[in-house]
Amino acid sequence: MATASNRGLARLVGELTGAASPGARPQCWVESGVVRTVVPGYMSDPTITVRWRDTDVPVSYIASYTPTEGDVVLLLIQTSSVIVLGRLVGPTGGSGS
């Protein structure tokens, strides 16, 4: 059952990826990745590396997410940055590699 929240998220993703405007070039897109390393920071937030497209990439993450090695995460990819939006759970989460 689609909720208002799910419809809003679907609309946002459509706008970001260009799906809402056929022929438009996507400004960003979403993919999954796996948290590979979490390095605690001294007096700062941890730094993390995510395995994305067979490459380990240092990434930023949303403050409400607490990174844990092995998490399957949703990534927002832009031309020059990759950001973790949160952890995926359920059948789509799996244990990815």
MDTraj code that builds the backbone (N, CA, C; nanometers):
import mdtraj as md
import numpy as np

residues = "MET ALA THR ALA SER ASN ARG GLY LEU ALA ARG LEU VAL GLY GLU LEU THR GLY ALA ALA SER PRO GLY ALA ARG PRO GLN CYS TRP VAL GLU SER GLY VAL VAL ARG THR VAL VAL PRO GLY TYR MET SER ASP PRO THR ILE THR VAL ARG TRP ARG ASP THR ASP VAL PRO VAL SER TYR ILE ALA SER TYR THR PRO THR GLU GLY ASP VAL VAL LEU LEU LEU ILE GLN THR SER SER VAL ILE VAL LEU GLY ARG LEU VAL GLY PRO THR GLY GLY SER GLY SER".split()
xyz = np.array([
    [0.0832, -0.1175, 0.0000],
    [0.0000, 0.0000, 0.0000],
    [0.0885, 0.1249, 0.0000],
    [0.0644, 0.2150, -0.0915],
    [0.1436, 0.3369, -0.1014],
    [0.0953, 0.4385, 0.0012],
    [0.1879, 0.4902, 0.0782],
    [0.1542, 0.5941, 0.1751],
    [0.1928, 0.7288, 0.1168],
    [0.1466, 0.8353, 0.1805],
    [0.1826, 0.9691, 0.1339],
    [0.3341, 0.9869, 0.1384],
    [0.3984, 0.9310, 0.2423],
    [0.5430, 0.9408, 0.2546],
    [0.6132, 0.8695, 0.1385],
    [0.5667, 0.7487, 0.1040],
    [0.6263, 0.6738, -0.0068],
    [0.6060, 0.7457, -0.1392],
    [0.4876, 0.8021, -0.1597],
    [0.4610, 0.8751, -0.2845],
    [0.5509, 0.9974, -0.2938],
    [0.5704, 1.0668, -0.1798],
    [0.6576, 1.1835, -0.1779],
    [0.8014, 1.1464, -0.2086],
    [0.8482, 1.0356, -0.1519],
    [0.9840, 0.9884, -0.1780],
    [0.9990, 0.9491, -0.3247],
    [0.8990, 0.8797, -0.3780],
    [0.9041, 0.8397, -0.5193],
    [0.9086, 0.9625, -0.6095],
    [0.8327, 1.0663, -0.5747],
    [0.8330, 1.1887, -0.6551],
    [0.9691, 1.2576, -0.6473],
    [1.0280, 1.2628, -0.5258],
    [1.1597, 1.3235, -0.5091],
    [1.2640, 1.2502, -0.5925],
    [1.2649, 1.1166, -0.5829],
    [1.3614, 1.0377, -0.6609],
    [1.3396, 1.0602, -0.8095],
    [1.2149, 1.0663, -0.8531],
    [1.1852, 1.0927, -0.9938],
    [1.2389, 1.2266, -1.0399],
    [1.2232, 1.3282, -0.9573],
    [1.2754, 1.4611, -0.9920],
    [1.4274, 1.4604, -0.9990],
    [1.4919, 1.3962, -0.9006],
    [1.6377, 1.3942, -0.8970],
    [1.6983, 1.3153, -1.0114],
    [1.6342, 1.2067, -1.0501],
    [1.6910, 1.1198, -1.1528],
    [1.6464, 1.1555, -1.2937],
    [1.5556, 1.2505, -1.3063],
    [1.5091, 1.2900, -1.4387],
    [1.3928, 1.2079, -1.4889],
    [1.3468, 1.1099, -1.4105],
    [1.2362, 1.0251, -1.4539],
    [1.1068, 1.1042, -1.4685],
    [1.0945, 1.2130, -1.3939],
    [0.9733, 1.2949, -1.4007],
    [0.9687, 1.3773, -1.5286],
    [1.0844, 1.3991, -1.5902],
    [1.0930, 1.4759, -1.7142],
    [1.1683, 1.3937, -1.8171],
    [1.0975, 1.3110, -1.8957],
    [1.1662, 1.2278, -1.9951],
    [1.2591, 1.3111, -2.0829],
    [1.3775, 1.2599, -2.1053],
    [1.4764, 1.3296, -2.1869],
    [1.5685, 1.4190, -2.1066],
    [1.5339, 1.4446, -1.9805],
    [1.6185, 1.5288, -1.8953],
    [1.7383, 1.4475, -1.8472],
    [1.8514, 1.5117, -1.8351],
    [1.9717, 1.4453, -1.7856],
    [1.9674, 1.4410, -1.6332],
    [1.9874, 1.3234, -1.5728],
    [1.9826, 1.3139, -1.4261],
    [2.0908, 1.3993, -1.3604],
    [2.0538, 1.4680, -1.2536],
    [2.1506, 1.5454, -1.1767],
    [2.2163, 1.4572, -1.0717],
    [2.1457, 1.3528, -1.0315],
    [2.1983, 1.2564, -0.9367],
    [2.1125, 1.1306, -0.9450],
    [2.1586, 1.0245, -0.8812],
    [2.0837, 0.8996, -0.8834],
    [2.1133, 0.8233, -0.7550],
    [2.0387, 0.7155, -0.7325],
    [2.0577, 0.6353, -0.6122],
    [2.0996, 0.4935, -0.6482],
    [2.1874, 0.4379, -0.5686],
    [2.2334, 0.3005, -0.5820],
    [2.2623, 0.2477, -0.4421],
    [2.2884, 0.1183, -0.4320],
    [2.3244, 0.0629, -0.3024],
    [2.4750, 0.0407, -0.2940],
    [2.5237, 0.0300, -0.1717],
    [2.6644, 0.0024, -0.1455],
    [2.6753, -0.0663, -0.0105],
    [2.7961, -0.1051, 0.0263],
    [2.8192, -0.1732, 0.1540],
    [2.9271, -0.0978, 0.2312],
    [2.8983, -0.0672, 0.3585],
    [2.9972, 0.0001, 0.4435],
    [3.1123, -0.0969, 0.4671],
    [3.2335, -0.0559, 0.4303],
    [3.3525, -0.1404, 0.4456],
    [3.4319, -0.1068, 0.5706],
    [3.4512, 0.0233, 0.5963],
    [3.5274, 0.0635, 0.7140],
    [3.4592, 0.1791, 0.7852],
    [3.4743, 0.1789, 0.9173],
    [3.4285, 0.2894, 1.0011],
    [3.5470, 0.3247, 1.0898],
    [3.5994, 0.4464, 1.0747],
    [3.7141, 0.4896, 1.1537],
    [3.6664, 0.5967, 1.2506],
    [3.6660, 0.5636, 1.3811],
    [3.6204, 0.6620, 1.4801],
    [3.7050, 0.7889, 1.4745],
    [3.6381, 0.9024, 1.4874],
    [3.7099, 1.0294, 1.4899],
    [3.7327, 1.0744, 1.6323],
    [3.8440, 1.1421, 1.6556],
    [3.8709, 1.1976, 1.7883],
    [3.8030, 1.3339, 1.7933],
    [3.7009, 1.3454, 1.8770],
    [3.6240, 1.4702, 1.8901],
    [3.5522, 1.5070, 1.7596],
    [3.5238, 1.4081, 1.6759],
    [3.4507, 1.4341, 1.5522],
    [3.3750, 1.3080, 1.5122],
    [3.2948, 1.3188, 1.4085],
    [3.2202, 1.2033, 1.3600],
    [3.3143, 1.1038, 1.2932],
    [3.2766, 0.9750, 1.2932],
    [3.3593, 0.8751, 1.2250],
    [3.3665, 0.9025, 1.0743],
    [3.4741, 0.8584, 1.0125],
    [3.4818, 0.8608, 0.8669],
    [3.4527, 0.7195, 0.8188],
    [3.3850, 0.7083, 0.7052],
    [3.3495, 0.5754, 0.6552],
    [3.3875, 0.5598, 0.5089],
    [3.4078, 0.4341, 0.4722],
    [3.4340, 0.3963, 0.3337],
    [3.3260, 0.2980, 0.2929],
    [3.2729, 0.3166, 0.1726],
    [3.1670, 0.2306, 0.1203],
    [3.2160, 0.1634, -0.0073],
    [3.1852, 0.0340, -0.0203],
    [3.2149, -0.0398, -0.1440],
    [3.1027, -0.0093, -0.2415],
    [3.1378, 0.0574, -0.3524],
    [3.0414, 0.0967, -0.4546],
    [3.1032, 0.0687, -0.5906],
    [3.0346, -0.0116, -0.6698],
    [3.0837, -0.0484, -0.8040],
    [3.2260, -0.1034, -0.7983],
    [3.2488, -0.1958, -0.7070],
    [3.3778, -0.2638, -0.6909],
    [3.4931, -0.1716, -0.6519],
    [3.4618, -0.0568, -0.5938],
    [3.5645, 0.0371, -0.5491],
    [3.5296, 0.0856, -0.4094],
    [3.6291, 0.0962, -0.3215],
    [3.6075, 0.1529, -0.1889],
    [3.6173, 0.3048, -0.1992],
    [3.5104, 0.3737, -0.1579],
    [3.5000, 0.5180, -0.1731],
    [3.4742, 0.5827, -0.0360],
    [3.5518, 0.6868, 0.0010],
    [3.5198, 0.7595, 0.1241],
    [3.3932, 0.8417, 0.0994],
    [3.2995, 0.8370, 0.1931],
    [3.1713, 0.9040, 0.1715],
    [3.1279, 0.9836, 0.2939],
    [3.0339, 1.0726, 0.2709],
    [2.9655, 1.1448, 0.3780],
    [2.8383, 1.0687, 0.4095],
    [2.7786, 1.0977, 0.5254],
    [2.6523, 1.0325, 0.5598],
    [2.5667, 1.1284, 0.6404],
    [2.4370, 1.1023, 0.6398],
    [2.3415, 1.1852, 0.7118],
    [2.3587, 1.1614, 0.8615],
    [2.3539, 1.2671, 0.9398],
    [2.3829, 1.2609, 1.0832],
    [2.2962, 1.1608, 1.1594],
    [2.1750, 1.1359, 1.1145],
    [2.0873, 1.0444, 1.1875],
    [2.1249, 0.8976, 1.1669],
    [2.2155, 0.8685, 1.0742],
    [2.2606, 0.7325, 1.0475],
    [2.3864, 0.7033, 1.1287],
    [2.3895, 0.5888, 1.1958],
    [2.5085, 0.5450, 1.2674],
    [2.5739, 0.4334, 1.1860],
    [2.6876, 0.4619, 1.1202],
    [2.7494, 0.3634, 1.0325],
    [2.8049, 0.2425, 1.1067],
    [2.7839, 0.1250, 1.0473],
    [2.8362, -0.0003, 1.1001],
    [2.8913, -0.0808, 0.9827],
    [3.0114, -0.1364, 0.9988],
    [3.0707, -0.2173, 0.8922],
    [2.9744, -0.3279, 0.8514],
    [2.9596, -0.3468, 0.7209],
    [2.8719, -0.4503, 0.6673],
    [2.7317, -0.4025, 0.6341],
    [2.6937, -0.2824, 0.6787],
    [2.5605, -0.2299, 0.6459],
    [2.5456, -0.2151, 0.4947],
    [2.4294, -0.2544, 0.4432],
    [2.3937, -0.2249, 0.3047],
    [2.3221, -0.0905, 0.3097],
    [2.3712, 0.0062, 0.2343],
    [2.3211, 0.1426, 0.2441],
    [2.2726, 0.1953, 0.1093],
    [2.1857, 0.2954, 0.1172],
    [2.1363, 0.3651, -0.0010],
    [2.2246, 0.4860, -0.0234],
    [2.2805, 0.4972, -0.1438],
    [2.3721, 0.6050, -0.1772],
    [2.3070, 0.7043, -0.2718],
    [2.3281, 0.8321, -0.2469],
    [2.2903, 0.9383, -0.3397],
    [2.4183, 0.9764, -0.4115],
    [2.4219, 0.9559, -0.5426],
    [2.5431, 0.9824, -0.6197],
    [2.5209, 1.1062, -0.7053],
    [2.6129, 1.2013, -0.6911],
    [2.6151, 1.3197, -0.7746],
    [2.7470, 1.3172, -0.8494],
    [2.7661, 1.4093, -0.9405],
    [2.8861, 1.4096, -1.0228],
    [3.0138, 1.3967, -0.9417],
    [3.0256, 1.4725, -0.8336],
    [3.1514, 1.4724, -0.7590],
    [3.1397, 1.4241, -0.6150],
    [3.0257, 1.3661, -0.5766],
    [3.0136, 1.3207, -0.4384],
    [2.9198, 1.2012, -0.4250],
    [2.9438, 1.1256, -0.3194],
    [2.8588, 1.0116, -0.2846],
    [2.8198, 1.0305, -0.1386],
    [2.6897, 1.0240, -0.1096],
    [2.6388, 1.0456, 0.0251],
    [2.5526, 0.9274, 0.0667],
    [2.5743, 0.8758, 0.1877],
    [2.4896, 0.7695, 0.2416],
    [2.3617, 0.8326, 0.2950],
    [2.2472, 0.7881, 0.2416],
    [2.1185, 0.8376, 0.2894],
    [2.0684, 0.7580, 0.4089],
    [2.1087, 0.6317, 0.4184],
    [2.0661, 0.5482, 0.5298],
    [2.0885, 0.4019, 0.5001],
    [2.0554, 0.3196, 0.5978],
    [2.0736, 0.1746, 0.5864],
    [1.9503, 0.1122, 0.5232],
    [1.9721, 0.0184, 0.4310],
    [1.8637, -0.0566, 0.3705],
    [1.8343, -0.1793, 0.4564],
    [1.7076, -0.2104, 0.4742],
    [1.6669, -0.3277, 0.5509],
    [1.5675, -0.4077, 0.4692],
    [1.5472, -0.5337, 0.5095],
    [1.4519, -0.6193, 0.4407],
    [1.5149, -0.6892, 0.3223],
    [1.4335, -0.7429, 0.2336],
    [1.4835, -0.8234, 0.1213],
    [1.5812, -0.7492, 0.0311],
    [1.5683, -0.6155, 0.0175],
    [1.6597, -0.5408, -0.0686],
    [1.7933, -0.5142, -0.0021],
    [1.7997, -0.5278, 0.1318],
    [1.9228, -0.5021, 0.2045],
    [2.0249, -0.6110, 0.1839],
    [1.9868, -0.7333, 0.2094],
    [2.0768, -0.8466, 0.1914],
    [2.2098, -0.8266, 0.2604],
    [2.3107, -0.8950, 0.2111],
    [2.4434, -0.8797, 0.2699],
    [2.5433, -0.8321, 0.1678],
    [2.4969, -0.7869, 0.0499],
    [2.5799, -0.7288, -0.0568],
    [2.7296, -0.7425, -0.0424],
    [2.8029, -0.7160, -0.1501],
    [2.9487, -0.7226, -0.1429],
    [3.0115, -0.6063, -0.2123],
])
top = md.Topology()
chain = top.add_chain()
for i, resn in enumerate(residues, 1):
    res = top.add_residue(resn, chain, resSeq=i)
    for name in ("N", "CA", "C"):
        top.add_atom(name, md.element.get_by_symbol(name[0]), res)
traj = md.Trajectory(xyz[None], top)
